[in-house]
Amino acid sequence: MNNNPRIAIVDPNTLAVLGLTHLLESVMPVMHIDSFGSFAELEANHPEQYFHYFVDVRVVLANMPFFQQMRHKTIVLASSAADNTAPLSSFHTICTSLPPKQLLRSILMLEQHAHAHGRNLPSLPPVETNISAPLSPREIEVLSLIVKGFINKEIADQLNLSLPTIISHRKNLMSKLGMRSVSALTIYAVMHGYVGVDEI
């Protein structure tokens, strides 16, 4: 049995569940994530065991008595800002129709503020890292600028380095961290304190 704290995603949209699961596993790797297509499925699986519920807005509205009691643990998944109606004003809400970078920022902000960089999570054994060698100070500088949205040429200009050198640093970073996307680098940089969530 997995003893990690558990998160429940309750959403009938399978594609949305898959995407959110991937993001949450990246942002909160110590969590175990279960998904349910309906409130009835959640209710049948000991809902009290979950540290958080990420729940489609329609499911919350249809089952308000339960989620109102659990509002401090519930994050409403709204498809637009208009979904944040008066009955939901006391809930944390994430708008799922945001552009990818803004959605990632919303989830990172939620994790950083709610969990105080992980300090509010239950204590667990340290998560093993797959990084073979620590990042050099120059790699950290390049990483920070990448996740802040600068392109290679701008990074080269800022650091007074050649464009091929920046491209080489970028390849080395991706290889060393085993990451293939700027989103993955962003999560890594924020979670390791190299950039603040308000800088991305």
C-alpha positions as CSV (number, residue, x, y, z in Angstrom):
1,M,0.0,0.0,0.0
2,N,1.3,3.4,-1.0
3,N,1.5,5.6,2.2
4,N,2.0,8.9,0.3
5,P,-0.7,11.5,0.8
6,R,-3.5,11.1,-1.8
7,I,-5.2,13.5,-4.2
8,A,-8.5,12.8,-5.8
9,I,-9.4,14.2,-9.3
10,V,-13.1,14.1,-9.9
11,D,-13.9,15.0,-13.5
12,P,-15.9,13.1,-16.2
13,N,-13.5,14.5,-18.9
14,T,-10.8,11.7,-19.3
15,L,-8.5,13.9,-21.3
16,A,-8.6,16.7,-18.7
17,V,-7.9,14.1,-16.0
18,L,-4.9,12.8,-17.8
19,G,-3.4,16.3,-18.3
20,L,-4.0,17.4,-14.7
21,T,-2.6,14.1,-13.4
22,H,0.6,14.7,-15.3
23,L,0.9,18.3,-14.1
24,L,0.2,17.4,-10.4
25,E,2.7,14.5,-10.5
26,S,5.3,17.0,-11.7
27,V,4.5,19.7,-9.1
28,M,3.8,17.4,-6.1
29,P,5.7,14.1,-6.8
30,V,5.1,12.9,-3.2
31,M,1.4,12.7,-3.8
32,H,-0.5,9.6,-5.0
33,I,-3.2,10.6,-7.4
34,D,-6.6,8.8,-7.9
35,S,-9.1,9.8,-10.5
36,F,-12.9,9.4,-10.6
37,G,-15.4,10.1,-13.3
38,S,-18.2,11.0,-10.9
39,F,-18.9,11.9,-7.3
40,A,-20.5,8.5,-6.8
41,E,-17.2,6.8,-7.6
42,L,-15.3,9.1,-5.2
43,E,-18.0,8.4,-2.5
44,A,-17.5,4.7,-2.9
45,N,-13.7,4.9,-2.3
46,H,-13.3,6.4,1.2
47,P,-13.3,10.1,0.2
48,E,-12.1,11.1,3.7
49,Q,-8.6,9.7,2.9
50,Y,-7.8,12.5,0.4
51,F,-5.5,15.4,1.2
52,H,-7.1,17.4,-1.7
53,Y,-9.9,17.1,-4.2
54,F,-9.5,18.7,-7.7
55,V,-13.2,18.7,-8.8
56,D,-15.0,19.7,-12.0
57,V,-17.3,22.7,-11.2
58,R,-20.5,20.8,-12.2
59,V,-19.6,18.0,-9.8
60,V,-19.1,20.5,-6.9
61,L,-22.3,22.4,-7.6
62,A,-24.3,19.1,-7.8
63,N,-22.8,17.9,-4.4
64,M,-22.4,21.1,-2.5
65,P,-23.1,19.7,1.0
66,F,-20.1,17.4,0.8
67,F,-17.7,19.9,-0.8
68,Q,-18.8,22.8,1.4
69,Q,-17.6,20.8,4.4
70,M,-14.4,20.0,2.6
71,R,-13.9,23.4,1.0
72,H,-10.4,23.9,2.6
73,K,-9.3,20.7,0.7
74,T,-11.3,21.3,-2.5
75,I,-9.9,23.0,-5.7
76,V,-12.7,23.7,-8.2
77,L,-11.8,23.1,-11.9
78,A,-13.7,25.8,-13.8
79,S,-13.7,26.1,-17.6
80,S,-14.0,29.9,-17.4
81,A,-13.9,32.8,-15.0
82,A,-17.7,33.0,-15.3
83,D,-17.9,29.6,-13.6
84,N,-16.8,31.2,-10.3
85,T,-20.3,32.0,-9.2
86,A,-21.4,33.2,-5.7
87,P,-21.8,29.6,-4.3
88,L,-18.2,28.9,-5.2
89,S,-16.6,32.1,-3.9
90,S,-15.2,30.4,-0.8
91,F,-13.4,27.7,-2.8
92,H,-9.9,27.8,-4.4
93,T,-10.6,27.8,-8.2
94,I,-8.3,27.0,-11.2
95,C,-9.5,28.0,-14.6
96,T,-8.7,25.1,-16.9
97,S,-9.0,27.0,-20.1
98,L,-6.0,29.2,-19.5
99,P,-3.0,29.0,-21.9
100,P,-0.6,26.3,-20.8
101,K,2.0,28.6,-19.2
102,Q,-0.7,30.4,-17.1
103,L,-2.3,27.1,-16.1
104,L,1.0,25.8,-14.9
105,R,1.6,29.0,-13.0
106,S,-1.8,28.7,-11.3
107,I,-1.0,25.2,-10.1
108,L,2.5,26.1,-9.0
109,M,1.1,29.1,-7.1
110,L,-1.4,26.9,-5.4
111,E,1.3,24.4,-4.3
112,Q,3.7,27.2,-3.1
113,H,1.1,29.1,-1.1
114,A,-1.0,26.2,0.2
115,H,1.9,24.0,1.1
116,A,4.6,26.5,1.9
117,H,7.1,24.9,-0.6
118,G,6.1,21.5,0.7
119,R,6.5,22.3,4.4
120,N,2.8,21.8,5.1
121,L,2.8,18.3,3.5
122,P,3.1,15.3,5.8
123,S,6.7,14.3,6.3
124,L,7.9,11.7,3.9
125,P,11.2,10.1,3.0
126,P,13.1,12.3,0.6
127,V,12.3,11.9,-3.1
128,E,15.2,10.5,-5.0
129,T,16.5,12.6,-7.8
130,N,17.7,11.3,-11.1
131,I,20.2,14.1,-11.6
132,S,23.7,12.7,-12.0
133,A,25.5,16.0,-11.2
134,P,24.4,19.2,-9.6
135,L,23.7,22.2,-11.9
136,S,26.6,24.6,-12.3
137,P,26.0,28.3,-11.4
138,R,26.0,29.1,-15.2
139,E,23.4,26.4,-15.9
140,I,21.2,27.8,-13.1
141,E,21.5,31.3,-14.7
142,V,20.5,29.9,-18.1
143,L,17.7,27.8,-16.6
144,S,16.3,30.8,-14.8
145,L,16.2,32.9,-17.9
146,I,14.7,30.1,-20.0
147,V,11.7,29.7,-17.6
148,K,11.3,33.5,-17.4
149,G,10.5,33.3,-21.1
150,F,13.7,34.6,-22.7
151,I,14.8,33.2,-26.1
152,N,18.3,31.9,-26.7
153,K,19.5,35.1,-28.4
154,E,18.3,37.3,-25.4
155,I,19.9,34.9,-22.9
156,A,23.2,35.1,-24.9
157,D,23.0,38.9,-24.8
158,Q,22.2,39.1,-21.1
159,L,25.0,36.7,-20.1
160,N,27.5,38.1,-22.6
161,L,27.9,34.6,-24.1
162,S,27.7,33.4,-27.7
163,L,24.5,31.9,-29.1
164,P,26.1,28.4,-29.6
165,T,27.2,28.5,-26.0
166,I,23.7,29.1,-24.8
167,I,22.3,26.4,-27.1
168,S,24.9,24.0,-25.6
169,H,24.0,24.9,-22.0
170,R,20.3,24.4,-22.9
171,K,21.0,20.9,-24.3
172,N,23.1,20.0,-21.3
173,L,20.4,21.2,-18.9
174,M,17.7,19.1,-20.7
175,S,20.0,16.1,-20.8
176,K,21.2,16.4,-17.2
177,L,17.6,16.9,-15.8
178,G,16.1,14.3,-18.2
179,M,13.5,16.9,-19.3
180,R,12.2,17.7,-22.8
181,S,10.0,20.7,-22.4
182,V,10.1,24.3,-21.0
183,S,7.1,23.4,-18.8
184,A,9.1,20.6,-17.2
185,L,12.1,23.0,-16.7
186,T,9.7,25.6,-15.2
187,I,8.3,23.1,-12.7
188,Y,11.9,22.0,-11.7
189,A,13.1,25.6,-11.4
190,V,10.2,26.8,-9.2
191,M,10.2,23.6,-7.0
192,H,14.0,23.9,-6.4
193,G,13.8,27.7,-5.6
194,Y,15.8,28.9,-8.7
195,V,12.9,31.2,-9.7
196,G,9.9,32.5,-7.9
197,V,6.5,31.5,-9.1
198,D,5.7,35.2,-9.7
199,E,8.7,35.4,-12.1
200,I,7.4,32.9,-14.7
